[in-house]
Amino acid sequence: MDLFEAIKSRRSVRTFDGKPLSKEDERAIMDYAANQDNPYGIQIEWRLLDARKEGLSSPVIVGTDTYIAGKMRRVPHAEEAFGYEFEKIVLYAQSLGVGTTWIAGTMNRQAFEKAMDLASDEVMPCVSPLGYSAKKMSLREVMMRKAIRADSRSDFKDIFFDGTFDRPLLPGAAGKLSSVLEAVRLAPSAVNKQPWRMVVCPDAVHFYERHGRSYVSDDGWDLQKIDMGIALCHFELSANECGFDTGLEVSDPGIKAEEGMSYIASCTYKEKT
Ligand SMILES: Cc1cc2nc3c(=O)[nH]c(=O)nc-3n(C[C@H](O)[C@H](O)[C@H](O)COP(=O)(O)O)c2cc1C
């Protein structure tokens, strides 16, 4: 797949053209999903779901009856692992011309969890429809995109920092990492909040989550950490594509961060020799 093309061209598709997902695309996506992993080594089971058969629905999705969903044991770092792995599948689907939308909230969750045979120690963080984009978005989709400013992203200098949070990183100063960071900037996030902040050092990039209001639910689940997993995925895949070897570590470098920000992970990078 052309990774950068997939990242740049992807957008959430909520209005599909009514054509069923082809068997060929279905097989390619499910084979790809079955062979993915994530840096946290957490196993995720992916299933294709038939909305008609299982009584599944999302009030924001029209024109497709096919969904993909994943479930996993509820363990530390489940959110980041899920974000990382599902985004790989989303980008692969995009490269095949198949539209997706990350959905954590707008669905009849109980029916989806039943269709996934969810056990009490498991979690099904998100689902996505799969299908082919309609030529025109529904009015609801247009309004929704406007309300969450889905077409805009934070400025580079507001999310990337040079060695310390006191020094914003300008695109021109990012050198060989500039297109890698740009790929992170364009990533999708829940309600387009883009909670990622990254401190760029010579051999590692440190990822921080900037907490929104009520970011953690009563049971300790942090939806924004899924966004962080998506950012880590965009960074690592793009860095590999640009000729860097990378590795993920969870080892707080002790960089001074303002209140409301928490350390998530570090991605080491080194030019391939
Ligand atoms: C973790 C996560 C959860 C999301 N949940 C929903 C959802 O429940 N319903 C929905 O319509 N969109 C949902 N989205 C899609 C975002 O609103 C969308 O990615 C963001 O506004 C950026 O727009 P874009 O994907 O078109 O670039 C979710 C995205 C992420 C990453």
The ligand as a Tripos MOL2 file, in Angstrom:
@<TRIPOS>MOLECULE
LIG
   31    33     1     0     0
SMALL
NO_CHARGES

@<TRIPOS>ATOM
      1 C1        -11.3300    6.4730   18.8860 C.3       1 LIG1
      2 C2        -12.3000    7.1420   17.9390 C.ar      1 LIG1
      3 C3        -13.6580    7.0860   18.1950 C.ar      1 LIG1
      4 C4        -14.5750    7.6790   17.3000 C.ar      1 LIG1
      5 N1        -15.9180    7.5400   17.5370 N.ar      1 LIG1
      6 C5        -16.8040    8.0310   16.6320 C.ar      1 LIG1
      7 C6        -18.2100    7.8020   16.8250 C.ar      1 LIG1
      8 O1        -18.6640    7.1980   17.7920 O.2       1 LIG1
      9 N2        -19.0490    8.2820   15.8600 N.ar      1 LIG1
     10 C7        -18.5990    8.9520   14.7610 C.ar      1 LIG1
     11 O2        -19.4240    9.3400   13.9230 O.2       1 LIG1
     12 N3        -17.2700    9.1840   14.5650 N.ar      1 LIG1
     13 C8        -16.3740    8.7350   15.4640 C.ar      1 LIG1
     14 N4        -15.0150    8.9240   15.2640 N.ar      1 LIG1
     15 C9        -14.5430    9.6100   14.0550 C.3       1 LIG1
     16 C10       -13.9820   11.0130   14.3330 C.3       1 LIG1
     17 O3        -15.0350   11.8950   14.6040 O.3       1 LIG1
     18 C11       -13.1400   11.4690   13.1250 C.3       1 LIG1
     19 O4        -12.0700   10.5930   12.9420 O.3       1 LIG1
     20 C12       -12.5910   12.8910   13.3130 C.3       1 LIG1
     21 O5        -13.6450   13.8190   13.4060 O.3       1 LIG1
     22 C13       -11.6820   13.3070   12.1360 C.3       1 LIG1
     23 O6        -12.3850   13.2200   10.9100 O.3       1 LIG1
     24 P1        -11.8530   12.3020    9.7420 P.3       1 LIG1
     25 O7        -11.8100   10.8730   10.2540 O.co2     1 LIG1
     26 O8        -12.8440   12.4500    8.6160 O.co2     1 LIG1
     27 O9        -10.4780   12.7620    9.3700 O.co2     1 LIG1
     28 C14       -14.0990    8.3680   16.1560 C.ar      1 LIG1
     29 C15       -12.7220    8.4290   15.9230 C.ar      1 LIG1
     30 C16       -11.8310    7.8190   16.7830 C.ar      1 LIG1
     31 C17       -10.3730    7.8580   16.4750 C.3       1 LIG1
@<TRIPOS>BOND
     1     1     2 1
     2     2     3 ar
     3     2    30 ar
     4     3     4 ar
     5     4     5 ar
     6     4    28 ar
     7     5     6 ar
     8     6     7 ar
     9     6    13 1
    10     7     8 2
    11     7     9 ar
    12     9    10 ar
    13    10    11 2
    14    10    12 ar
    15    12    13 ar
    16    13    14 ar
    17    14    15 1
    18    14    28 ar
    19    15    16 1
    20    16    17 1
    21    16    18 1
    22    18    19 1
    23    18    20 1
    24    20    21 1
    25    20    22 1
    26    22    23 1
    27    23    24 1
    28    24    25 2
    29    24    26 1
    30    24    27 1
    31    28    29 ar
    32    29    30 ar
    33    30    31 1
@<TRIPOS>SUBSTRUCTURE
     1 LIG1         1 GROUP 0 **** ****
